[in-house]
């Protein structure tokens, strides 16, 4: 049995619900627009905890599960 862990950041969905752009989030969080874009598109292989905290602060999110989803695939 092998487990595959898939982390999915929900930034794009949150921004759509709140009518915000990636550029606006970049300004609110102090992060580069390119960083926000990579995280929103889930193209980063490493999640920087400090960056995630800045985004959570900017969006007033205190529950990690609101912004980060973990899927576990089990293969036999």
C-alpha positions in Angstrom: 0.0 0.0 0.0 1.2 3.5 -0.9 -0.2 6.8 0.1 -0.1 9.9 -2.0 -0.7 13.2 -0.2 -2.1 16.0 -2.3 -2.2 19.5 -0.8 -4.7 21.9 -2.4 -4.7 25.6 -1.6 -8.1 27.1 -1.9 -6.9 30.6 -2.6 -8.5 30.9 -6.1 -11.9 29.8 -4.7 -11.7 32.2 -1.7 -10.7 35.1 -4.0 -13.7 34.4 -6.3 -16.1 34.3 -3.3 -14.8 37.5 -1.9 -14.6 39.3 -5.3 -10.8 39.9 -4.9 -8.1 39.6 -7.4 -4.7 38.0 -7.0 -3.1 41.4 -7.3 -5.3 42.8 -4.5 -4.3 39.9 -2.3 -0.7 40.5 -3.1 -1.0 44.1 -1.9 -3.0 43.1 1.2 -0.4 40.4 2.2 2.8 42.0 1.1 3.7 39.1 -1.1 4.7 39.2 -4.8 1.8 38.8 -7.3 3.8 35.9 -8.9 3.9 34.1 -5.5 0.1 34.5 -5.1 -0.5 33.3 -8.6 1.6 30.1 -8.1 -0.2 29.3 -4.9 -3.6 30.1 -6.3 -2.9 27.7 -9.2 -1.4 25.1 -6.9 1.7 25.0 -9.0 4.2 25.3 -6.1 5.6 22.1 -4.7 6.6 23.7 -1.4 4.2 25.7 0.8 6.0 28.4 2.7 4.4 28.6 6.2 5.2 32.3 6.5 3.6 33.1 3.2 0.5 31.1 4.1 0.2 32.9 7.4 0.4 36.3 5.6 -2.4 35.2 3.2 -4.5 34.0 6.1 -4.0 37.3 8.0 -4.8 39.3 4.9 -8.0 37.3 4.4 -8.9 37.1 8.1 -8.8 33.3 8.1 -8.0 31.5 11.4 -8.9 28.0 10.5 -6.2 26.3 8.3 -8.8 23.9 6.8 -10.6 26.9 5.2 -7.6 27.5 2.9 -5.7 24.2 2.8 -7.2 20.9 1.8 -5.4 17.5 2.1 -6.4 14.6 0.0 -4.9 11.2 0.6 -4.9 8.7 -2.3 -4.2 5.1 -1.3 -2.8 2.8 -4.0 -2.3 -0.9 -3.6 
